[in-house]
Amino acid sequence: MGDSTMMRDRHERENSAANENVKLDSVPGMSLLNTPLPQTFVLMTGEHYRSMNQKMALICLVLLTAVGALGWALTIVTSQPPVTLTYMTDSDGKLIDYTPTNLPTLTDAQVLEWAADTMDKTQAYSFSNFDSQLKANYVYFNGSGWKSYQRALADSQLKPKLMKERLTTWLEPLEAPRILKRGPIQGALGYEILYKYVQFFEGGAISRRTPPLQATLLVKRAPRNESNPAGLQIVSYLVKQGGGD
């Protein structure tokens, strides 16, 4: 009798414990096996804050670096003297481009117009200001062209004639200038131009003219600048009689 009572009490306790486990497992999130220990929560929280601190430190470092670079750049910019940019313009205020000298910047008609205008200026002189006119004509030549031009003036005895008789001289074209050849000259695009004309002299009671003359000009492309907006220079200047044929 006593043994049976003890066995029944034991079974009742086991059933009661089993029922308690079933109740706990039936509640979502209350499994005894899945419930983290308090130490686990503390460990996870510490790792999370350490990760956040590292990220914030990295962001702060990047921001400080960017601010430092910006300050350095501003210091350099403000310490430099201002740069003045200049652009060359023609008589109409248009920008003049910079074209390699082996390429044309003017049409053939414009080149011939430049040659005619240059001939007018380089053959127009007065006894009263010969030297200043000669100096002003230097811009139309390069070194070799200037030497050949001075030789042509010396051969014609132009200055002594003007000074002795107090004369003024100029030319009149016999026909429009023309391009004989086109090709490289001294590493640049060049033109051989023929110009036929007559030279006139006047002063006081004197009025005379020369026989027909012809000038052969070798002209090449040159860098364009404020003193030479056309970008052309005379490299050879030869004059001889015979322009009437």
Residue, then its C-alpha position, 0 to 999 in steps of 0.5 A: m500500500g505504501d509503495s503504490t502511493m509513492m509511485r503515484d506521487r512520483h508519476e504526478r510530479e513528472n506529469s506536472a513538470a512535463n505540462e509546465n515545459v509544454k506551456l513554456d514552449s508554446v509561448p513564442g520566444m520563450s523556448l528555454l533552449n533559445t533564451p540568451l543568457p544575461q552575459t550574452f546581451v552584455l557582450m553583444t551590446g559592447e561589440h555594437y558600441r565599439s563598432m559604432n565608435q570605430k565608424m565615427a572615428l573614421i568619419c571624423l578622420v575623413l572630415l578632418t583630412a578634407v578640411g585640412a586639404l581645403g584650407w591648404a588649397l585656399t592658402i596656396v590660391t590666396s598667396q599667389p599673385p593674380v594672373t592677367l590673361t590677355y587676348m590679341t584682337d584685330s582692328d575690329g575687336k575680333l579675337i586673333d587665333y593662333t594657327p601653326t605657320n605651316l597653315p594659311t590664315l588668310t585667303d590668297a586674295q587677302v595675302l595679295e591685298w596685304a602685299a599691295d598695301t605693304m609695297d605702298k608703304t615700303q616705297a613711300y618716302s619723304f625727304s623730311n622724315f625718311d628715317s622714321q618711315l624706314k623704321a616703321n617699315y621694319v615690322y613687315f620683314n624678318g631678318s633676311g627680308w630686312k637686309s634684302y630690302q635695305r640692299a634694294l634701297a641702297d641700289s636705287q640710291l633712293k635716300p640721296k635722291l630725296m635728300k638732295e632734291r627735297l623730294t617725296t616719292w610713292l608708287e602706282p601699280l601697273e596691275a594687280p599683284r599675283i601669286l607665282k608660287r606657293g610652298p614652304i619657305q624657311g619651314a613655313l607656308g610661303y608665297e612668291i608674289l610679283y608686283k609691277y609698278v611705276q615710282f613717282f618723284e615730286g618736289g617743287a618744280i620737279s615731277r618725274r617717274t621711273p620706267p616700269l619696275q617689278a618687285t618679287l617678294l617672298v612672303k612667309r607665314a609668321p606667328r600672329n601678334e599685335s604688331n603683325p596681325a596678318g601673320l605674314q613677313i617678307v623674307s626676300y625683296l628684289v626690284k628690277q626694271g621690266g615691269g611693263d612686259 
